[in-house]
């Protein structure tokens, strides 16, 4: 099942259906549809529907933290 706590446009670490670990921005387009969007403009967005979307295993959200010392 697709995680319900996806914040559209945020970076996520996930295992794709083929077992490949990837980092992409996830966008929920419907209850069973996700868009996988790269920050690299040379790569087109990928759409996952139905069972292909449900096979994504989200491992976590990528966050940036910085400090001024």
Biopython code that builds the backbone (N, CA, C, O; Angstrom):
import numpy as np
from Bio.PDB.StructureBuilder import StructureBuilder

atoms = [
    (1, "UNK", "N", (0.843, -1.187, 0.000)),
    (1, "UNK", "CA", (0.000, 0.000, 0.000)),
    (1, "UNK", "C", (0.883, 1.244, 0.000)),
    (1, "UNK", "O", (1.919, 1.270, 0.664)),
    (2, "UNK", "N", (0.481, 2.268, -0.737)),
    (2, "UNK", "CA", (1.221, 3.518, -0.789)),
    (2, "UNK", "C", (1.076, 4.222, 0.559)),
    (2, "UNK", "O", (-0.035, 4.344, 1.076)),
    (3, "UNK", "N", (2.198, 4.687, 1.137)),
    (3, "UNK", "CA", (2.085, 5.433, 2.396)),
    (3, "UNK", "C", (1.171, 6.641, 2.238)),
    (3, "UNK", "O", (1.214, 7.323, 1.215)),
    (4, "UNK", "N", (0.358, 6.904, 3.229)),
    (4, "UNK", "CA", (-0.580, 8.020, 3.147)),
    (4, "UNK", "C", (0.054, 9.329, 3.569)),
    (4, "UNK", "O", (-0.526, 10.391, 3.342)),
    (5, "UNK", "N", (1.230, 9.282, 4.179)),
    (5, "UNK", "CA", (1.845, 10.490, 4.727)),
    (5, "UNK", "C", (2.850, 11.138, 3.770)),
    (5, "UNK", "O", (3.791, 11.792, 4.218)),
    (6, "UNK", "N", (2.663, 10.966, 2.478)),
    (6, "UNK", "CA", (3.561, 11.598, 1.519)),
    (6, "UNK", "C", (3.210, 13.075, 1.399)),
    (6, "UNK", "O", (2.067, 13.432, 1.115)),
    (7, "UNK", "N", (4.211, 13.932, 1.619)),
    (7, "UNK", "CA", (4.060, 15.371, 1.407)),
    (7, "UNK", "C", (4.490, 15.653, -0.025)),
    (7, "UNK", "O", (5.663, 15.492, -0.362)),
    (8, "UNK", "N", (3.564, 16.069, -0.861)),
    (8, "UNK", "CA", (3.848, 16.282, -2.278)),
    (8, "UNK", "C", (5.060, 17.172, -2.482)),
    (8, "UNK", "O", (5.182, 18.241, -1.883)),
    (9, "UNK", "N", (5.955, 16.704, -3.345)),
    (9, "UNK", "CA", (7.120, 17.491, -3.728)),
    (9, "UNK", "C", (8.324, 17.331, -2.830)),
    (9, "UNK", "O", (9.375, 17.911, -3.106)),
    (10, "UNK", "N", (8.202, 16.555, -1.753)),
    (10, "UNK", "CA", (9.329, 16.353, -0.844)),
    (10, "UNK", "C", (10.192, 15.190, -1.339)),
    (10, "UNK", "O", (9.717, 14.315, -2.062)),
    (11, "UNK", "N", (11.467, 15.195, -0.938)),
    (11, "UNK", "CA", (12.388, 14.131, -1.314)),
    (11, "UNK", "C", (12.197, 12.916, -0.420)),
    (11, "UNK", "O", (12.066, 13.035, 0.799)),
    (12, "UNK", "N", (12.183, 11.737, -1.051)),
    (12, "UNK", "CA", (12.036, 10.490, -0.313)),
    (12, "UNK", "C", (13.054, 9.467, -0.785)),
    (12, "UNK", "O", (13.426, 9.433, -1.959)),
    (13, "UNK", "N", (13.498, 8.636, 0.142)),
    (13, "UNK", "CA", (14.314, 7.471, -0.144)),
    (13, "UNK", "C", (13.364, 6.292, -0.193)),
    (13, "UNK", "O", (12.576, 6.089, 0.731)),
    (14, "UNK", "N", (13.428, 5.507, -1.268)),
    (14, "UNK", "CA", (12.496, 4.383, -1.397)),
    (14, "UNK", "C", (13.112, 3.263, -2.209)),
    (14, "UNK", "O", (14.057, 3.473, -2.969)),
    (15, "UNK", "N", (12.568, 2.073, -2.039)),
    (15, "UNK", "CA", (12.899, 0.933, -2.879)),
    (15, "UNK", "C", (11.826, 0.833, -3.949)),
    (15, "UNK", "O", (10.635, 0.775, -3.646)),
    (16, "UNK", "N", (12.258, 0.814, -5.205)),
    (16, "UNK", "CA", (11.336, 0.684, -6.324)),
    (16, "UNK", "C", (10.908, -0.780, -6.456)),
    (16, "UNK", "O", (11.442, -1.652, -5.770)),
    (17, "UNK", "N", (9.962, -1.038, -7.319)),
    (17, "UNK", "CA", (9.421, -2.391, -7.488)),
    (17, "UNK", "C", (10.498, -3.404, -7.861)),
    (17, "UNK", "O", (10.387, -4.581, -7.519)),
    (18, "UNK", "N", (11.550, -2.950, -8.565)),
    (18, "UNK", "CA", (12.632, -3.854, -8.967)),
    (18, "UNK", "C", (13.700, -4.006, -7.880)),
    (18, "UNK", "O", (14.709, -4.678, -8.097)),
    (19, "UNK", "N", (13.486, -3.389, -6.716)),
    (19, "UNK", "CA", (14.419, -3.493, -5.603)),
    (19, "UNK", "C", (15.494, -2.425, -5.586)),
    (19, "UNK", "O", (16.296, -2.374, -4.653)),
    (20, "UNK", "N", (15.529, -1.563, -6.609)),
    (20, "UNK", "CA", (16.516, -0.493, -6.670)),
    (20, "UNK", "C", (16.179, 0.586, -5.641)),
    (20, "UNK", "O", (15.025, 0.997, -5.522)),
    (21, "UNK", "N", (17.191, 1.043, -4.896)),
    (21, "UNK", "CA", (16.997, 2.115, -3.929)),
    (21, "UNK", "C", (17.210, 3.440, -4.639)),
    (21, "UNK", "O", (18.216, 3.633, -5.321)),
    (22, "UNK", "N", (16.258, 4.353, -4.477)),
    (22, "UNK", "CA", (16.281, 5.609, -5.214)),
    (22, "UNK", "C", (15.897, 6.779, -4.322)),
    (22, "UNK", "O", (15.294, 6.602, -3.263)),
    (23, "UNK", "N", (16.258, 7.984, -4.772)),
    (23, "UNK", "CA", (15.829, 9.231, -4.134)),
    (23, "UNK", "C", (15.146, 10.067, -5.207)),
    (23, "UNK", "O", (15.745, 10.373, -6.237)),
    (24, "UNK", "N", (13.904, 10.432, -4.967)),
    (24, "UNK", "CA", (13.125, 11.253, -5.899)),
    (24, "UNK", "C", (12.132, 12.084, -5.100)),
    (24, "UNK", "O", (11.854, 11.801, -3.935)),
    (25, "UNK", "N", (11.611, 13.107, -5.745)),
    (25, "UNK", "CA", (10.488, 13.847, -5.187)),
    (25, "UNK", "C", (9.218, 13.075, -5.541)),
    (25, "UNK", "O", (9.006, 12.716, -6.700)),
    (26, "UNK", "N", (8.387, 12.825, -4.555)),
    (26, "UNK", "CA", (7.151, 12.085, -4.786)),
    (26, "UNK", "C", (5.963, 13.039, -4.775)),
    (26, "UNK", "O", (5.871, 13.942, -3.944)),
    (27, "UNK", "N", (5.074, 12.815, -5.707)),
    (27, "UNK", "CA", (3.838, 13.592, -5.812)),
    (27, "UNK", "C", (2.685, 12.603, -5.908)),
    (27, "UNK", "O", (2.657, 11.758, -6.803)),
    (28, "UNK", "N", (1.746, 12.709, -4.996)),
    (28, "UNK", "CA", (0.547, 11.864, -5.064)),
    (28, "UNK", "C", (-0.413, 12.511, -6.055)),
    (28, "UNK", "O", (-0.822, 13.660, -5.884)),
    (29, "UNK", "N", (-0.770, 11.751, -7.099)),
    (29, "UNK", "CA", (-1.675, 12.246, -8.134)),
    (29, "UNK", "C", (-3.076, 11.672, -7.988)),
    (29, "UNK", "O", (-4.010, 12.117, -8.655)),
    (30, "UNK", "N", (-3.216, 10.698, -7.126)),
    (30, "UNK", "CA", (-4.499, 10.050, -6.870)),
    (30, "UNK", "C", (-4.293, 9.013, -5.796)),
    (30, "UNK", "O", (-3.188, 8.881, -5.268)),
    (31, "UNK", "N", (-5.330, 8.275, -5.460)),
    (31, "UNK", "CA", (-5.201, 7.305, -4.371)),
    (31, "UNK", "C", (-4.236, 6.177, -4.718)),
    (31, "UNK", "O", (-3.626, 5.596, -3.821)),
    (32, "UNK", "N", (-4.087, 5.857, -6.007)),
    (32, "UNK", "CA", (-3.183, 4.780, -6.408)),
    (32, "UNK", "C", (-2.228, 5.227, -7.508)),
    (32, "UNK", "O", (-1.806, 4.414, -8.332)),
    (33, "UNK", "N", (-1.886, 6.512, -7.528)),
    (33, "UNK", "CA", (-0.989, 7.029, -8.559)),
    (33, "UNK", "C", (0.043, 7.960, -7.936)),
    (33, "UNK", "O", (-0.291, 8.854, -7.158)),
    (34, "UNK", "N", (1.308, 7.730, -8.295)),
    (34, "UNK", "CA", (2.405, 8.568, -7.829)),
    (34, "UNK", "C", (3.234, 9.030, -9.015)),
    (34, "UNK", "O", (3.395, 8.306, -9.997)),
    (35, "UNK", "N", (3.761, 10.251, -8.911)),
    (35, "UNK", "CA", (4.754, 10.746, -9.855)),
    (35, "UNK", "C", (6.092, 10.773, -9.138)),
    (35, "UNK", "O", (6.193, 11.279, -8.020)),
    (36, "UNK", "N", (7.119, 10.229, -9.777)),
    (36, "UNK", "CA", (8.481, 10.235, -9.256)),
    (36, "UNK", "C", (9.234, 11.279, -10.068)),
    (36, "UNK", "O", (9.419, 11.115, -11.274)),
    (37, "UNK", "N", (9.668, 12.351, -9.412)),
    (37, "UNK", "CA", (10.251, 13.487, -10.122)),
    (37, "UNK", "C", (11.697, 13.688, -9.680)),
    (37, "UNK", "O", (11.996, 13.756, -8.488)),
    (38, "UNK", "N", (12.578, 13.782, -10.660)),
    (38, "UNK", "CA", (13.993, 14.019, -10.401)),
    (38, "UNK", "C", (14.276, 15.512, -10.369)),
    (38, "UNK", "O", (13.612, 16.284, -11.061)),
    (39, "UNK", "N", (15.257, 15.928, -9.571)),
    (39, "UNK", "CA", (15.712, 17.315, -9.597)),
    (39, "UNK", "C", (16.540, 17.588, -10.853)),
    (39, "UNK", "O", (16.743, 18.745, -11.221)),
    (40, "UNK", "N", (17.012, 16.544, -11.504)),
    (40, "UNK", "CA", (17.796, 16.673, -12.729)),
    (40, "UNK", "C", (16.838, 16.843, -13.904)),
    (40, "UNK", "O", (16.074, 15.926, -14.204)),
    (41, "UNK", "N", (16.861, 18.001, -14.582)),
    (41, "UNK", "CA", (15.911, 18.243, -15.671)),
    (41, "UNK", "C", (16.110, 17.331, -16.878)),
    (41, "UNK", "O", (15.246, 17.290, -17.755)),
    (42, "UNK", "N", (17.227, 16.595, -16.950)),
    (42, "UNK", "CA", (17.447, 15.657, -18.050)),
    (42, "UNK", "C", (16.621, 14.381, -17.903)),
    (42, "UNK", "O", (16.540, 13.582, -18.836)),
    (43, "UNK", "N", (16.006, 14.188, -16.728)),
    (43, "UNK", "CA", (15.199, 12.984, -16.477)),
    (43, "UNK", "C", (13.731, 13.364, -16.356)),
    (43, "UNK", "O", (13.358, 14.181, -15.515)),
    (44, "UNK", "N", (12.913, 12.772, -17.194)),
    (44, "UNK", "CA", (11.468, 13.028, -17.175)),
    (44, "UNK", "C", (10.832, 12.394, -15.950)),
    (44, "UNK", "O", (11.337, 11.395, -15.437)),
    (45, "UNK", "N", (9.726, 12.962, -15.474)),
    (45, "UNK", "CA", (8.990, 12.334, -14.366)),
    (45, "UNK", "C", (8.505, 10.936, -14.761)),
    (45, "UNK", "O", (8.191, 10.672, -15.921)),
    (46, "UNK", "N", (8.456, 10.067, -13.778)),
    (46, "UNK", "CA", (7.955, 8.708, -13.972)),
    (46, "UNK", "C", (6.626, 8.590, -13.238)),
    (46, "UNK", "O", (6.483, 9.083, -12.119)),
    (47, "UNK", "N", (5.672, 7.948, -13.859)),
    (47, "UNK", "CA", (4.356, 7.752, -13.255)),
    (47, "UNK", "C", (4.213, 6.289, -12.847)),
    (47, "UNK", "O", (4.518, 5.383, -13.622)),
    (48, "UNK", "N", (3.746, 6.076, -11.627)),
    (48, "UNK", "CA", (3.460, 4.722, -11.131)),
    (48, "UNK", "C", (1.969, 4.654, -10.807)),
    (48, "UNK", "O", (1.450, 5.458, -10.033)),
    (49, "UNK", "N", (1.293, 3.677, -11.413)),
    (49, "UNK", "CA", (-0.146, 3.493, -11.202)),
    (49, "UNK", "C", (-0.425, 2.144, -10.567)),
    (49, "UNK", "O", (0.313, 1.180, -10.772)),
    (50, "UNK", "N", (-1.492, 2.088, -9.798)),
    (50, "UNK", "CA", (-1.996, 0.819, -9.262)),
    (50, "UNK", "C", (-0.958, 0.027, -8.515)),
    (50, "UNK", "O", (-0.316, 0.535, -7.596)),
    (51, "UNK", "N", (-0.789, -1.234, -8.915)),
    (51, "UNK", "CA", (0.108, -2.146, -8.210)),
    (51, "UNK", "C", (1.557, -1.666, -8.279)),
    (51, "UNK", "O", (2.327, -1.897, -7.346)),
    (52, "UNK", "N", (1.942, -0.996, -9.379)),
    (52, "UNK", "CA", (3.309, -0.479, -9.472)),
    (52, "UNK", "C", (3.567, 0.598, -8.419)),
    (52, "UNK", "O", (4.662, 0.673, -7.863)),
    (53, "UNK", "N", (2.572, 1.420, -8.148)),
    (53, "UNK", "CA", (2.708, 2.439, -7.094)),
    (53, "UNK", "C", (2.728, 1.781, -5.715)),
    (53, "UNK", "O", (3.463, 2.208, -4.824)),
    (54, "UNK", "N", (1.923, 0.753, -5.552)),
    (54, "UNK", "CA", (1.845, 0.090, -4.251)),
    (54, "UNK", "C", (3.104, -0.694, -3.920)),
    (54, "UNK", "O", (3.373, -0.961, -2.749)),
    (55, "UNK", "N", (3.878, -1.067, -4.926)),
    (55, "UNK", "CA", (5.118, -1.818, -4.698)),
    (55, "UNK", "C", (6.272, -0.943, -4.227)),
    (55, "UNK", "O", (7.299, -1.465, -3.793)),
    (56, "UNK", "N", (6.123, 0.378, -4.303)),
    (56, "UNK", "CA", (7.159, 1.261, -3.777)),
    (56, "UNK", "C", (7.199, 1.132, -2.262)),
    (56, "UNK", "O", (6.167, 1.195, -1.593)),
    (57, "UNK", "N", (8.381, 0.953, -1.739)),
    (57, "UNK", "CA", (8.527, 0.883, -0.280)),
    (57, "UNK", "C", (9.292, 2.125, 0.170)),
    (57, "UNK", "O", (10.512, 2.202, 0.027)),
    (58, "UNK", "N", (8.565, 3.089, 0.711)),
    (58, "UNK", "CA", (9.192, 4.330, 1.167)),
    (58, "UNK", "C", (9.957, 4.037, 2.455)),
    (58, "UNK", "O", (9.399, 3.531, 3.428)),
    (59, "UNK", "N", (11.253, 4.369, 2.436)),
    (59, "UNK", "CA", (12.113, 4.133, 3.593)),
    (59, "UNK", "C", (12.195, 5.343, 4.505)),
    (59, "UNK", "O", (12.445, 5.214, 5.703)),
    (60, "UNK", "N", (11.981, 6.531, 3.927)),
    (60, "UNK", "CA", (12.018, 7.735, 4.744)),
    (60, "UNK", "C", (12.078, 8.981, 3.893)),
    (60, "UNK", "O", (12.306, 8.923, 2.685)),
    (61, "UNK", "N", (11.870, 10.101, 4.542)),
    (61, "UNK", "CA", (11.928, 11.397, 3.883)),
    (61, "UNK", "C", (13.327, 11.975, 4.049)),
    (61, "UNK", "O", (13.929, 11.854, 5.116)),
    (62, "UNK", "N", (13.838, 12.596, 3.008)),
    (62, "UNK", "CA", (15.164, 13.223, 3.049)),
    (62, "UNK", "C", (14.986, 14.652, 3.551)),
    (62, "UNK", "O", (14.179, 15.413, 3.016)),
    (63, "UNK", "N", (15.742, 15.003, 4.574)),
    (63, "UNK", "CA", (15.693, 16.380, 5.098)),
    (63, "UNK", "C", (17.113, 16.928, 5.152)),
    (63, "UNK", "O", (18.077, 16.173, 5.284)),
    (64, "UNK", "N", (17.228, 18.222, 5.050)),
    (64, "UNK", "CA", (18.508, 18.902, 5.145)),
    (64, "UNK", "C", (18.520, 19.682, 6.443)),
    (64, "UNK", "O", (17.537, 20.320, 6.820)),
    (65, "UNK", "N", (19.648, 19.616, 7.111)),
    (65, "UNK", "CA", (19.817, 20.368, 8.340)),
    (65, "UNK", "C", (21.183, 21.030, 8.308)),
    (65, "UNK", "O", (22.190, 20.378, 8.033)),
    (66, "UNK", "N", (21.216, 22.305, 8.585)),
    (66, "UNK", "CA", (22.490, 23.013, 8.584)),
    (66, "UNK", "C", (22.598, 23.953, 9.761)),
    (66, "UNK", "O", (21.597, 24.360, 10.351)),
    (67, "UNK", "N", (23.820, 24.288, 10.091)),
    (67, "UNK", "CA", (24.085, 25.189, 11.210)),
    (67, "UNK", "C", (25.074, 26.253, 10.800)),
    (67, "UNK", "O", (25.964, 25.992, 9.991)),
    (68, "UNK", "N", (24.936, 27.433, 11.334)),
    (68, "UNK", "CA", (25.954, 28.469, 11.210)),
    (68, "UNK", "C", (26.773, 28.460, 12.482)),
    (68, "UNK", "O", (26.232, 28.632, 13.575)),
    (69, "UNK", "N", (28.055, 28.263, 12.351)),
    (69, "UNK", "CA", (28.919, 28.199, 13.536)),
    (69, "UNK", "C", (29.651, 29.466, 13.740)),
    (69, "UNK", "O", (30.423, 29.586, 14.692)),
]
sb = StructureBuilder()
sb.init_structure("model")
sb.init_model(0)
sb.init_chain("A")
sb.init_seg("    ")
for serial, (resi, resn, name, xyz) in enumerate(atoms, 1):
    if name == "N":
        sb.init_residue(resn, " ", resi, " ")
    sb.init_atom(name, np.array(xyz, "f"), 0.0, 1.0, " ", f" {name:<3s}", serial, name[0])
structure = sb.get_structure()
